Amino acid sequence: MTPAPAAAPTAPPTRHTDPVTATETTEAGSVVAADRAPDRPALDLLVWDAPNIDMTLATVIGARPTAASRPRFDAIAAWFVGGAGEAGRGGADDVEACVFANVPPQHVTTLRGWVEALRSFGYSVFARPKSRPDDDIDQSMLDHIEVRANSHTLRRLVVFSGDGRNFAEPLEDLARSGTDVVVVAFSEVAGYAISSDLLHFVDIEDVPGAFAAPLDRVRLDSLPPDGAWLRPTKSLRDAAAAYSTRHP
C-alpha cells in the first residue's frame, strides 16, 4: 500500500484524539462502525498489538529481536499520518495511534524507556500487568476500537497484528460497515488478512523506513525469479539432539 501524500502546509491541521480513559465503557457485542453522522469527526485509528508483533518478528527472523531489528515507530507514524490525507478534503479530521502492551513484573524497569519513547512519537500506550502466561490485551484493543467507532466516523483502521483468531471476524464486520480496514503484519503469519476479500494487507517491512536495515528473511510472497536459499533457524545437530531427547 502506497501512503497518500502528507497534508499541504495550508491544510487544516489533523487533530489527535484523547486516549480512552478508565471511565469509558463499551457495551458487549461485535465491533461495528457508527453511523456516519456529520457531527462525528472522521478518524483514522492505528492500534498496535505489541506482544503479537514482537513474537511474530522473532518467528520470521529466527532469532530474538534486537534494537536494530525492531520496527521504527517514528517512521510508522509518518506513514500512517501521511495516509490520513487532508482534513476537510476527504481525509481524516483526527488521527490516533495506540500501542497495547502487557508488562511482566520483571520487565517493568527495562520497558519504561520504550514506553516513554512511544509517547514522544505521538502514540498513546495502554499497558497492563502480565501476571499469568495467558494474559492478553486483545480484548482491550477491541474495546478501544468499539469506543472510537461510536465516538467518531471510523474512516480508516490500521491494525498491526497477525492474530486472526481474535481479530478476523470483528475487523471484517467493520469493513462491511464502510471502514477501510488495513492489517499490517508479516506475510508469513497473517494468512487471515491476505486471504480476506474485505481486509487490505500490508507487510510491515513494506512500510517505508519501518526498519533501519532489511530483515534477515526471505518472503515467499516475493521470491526472486531464480529462487532463494532459506537458511535453517536451528542447527541440524541441535534439532537431532532435541528429537533424541524426546524419543529416547
Helices and strands as residue ranges (DSSP letters): E 15-16, E 42-49, H 50-61, H 73-82, E 94-103, G 105-107, H 108-120, E 124-129, H 138-151, E 153-160, H 164-176, E 180-185, G 187-189, H 191-194, E 200-203, G 204-206, G 220-222, H 236-246
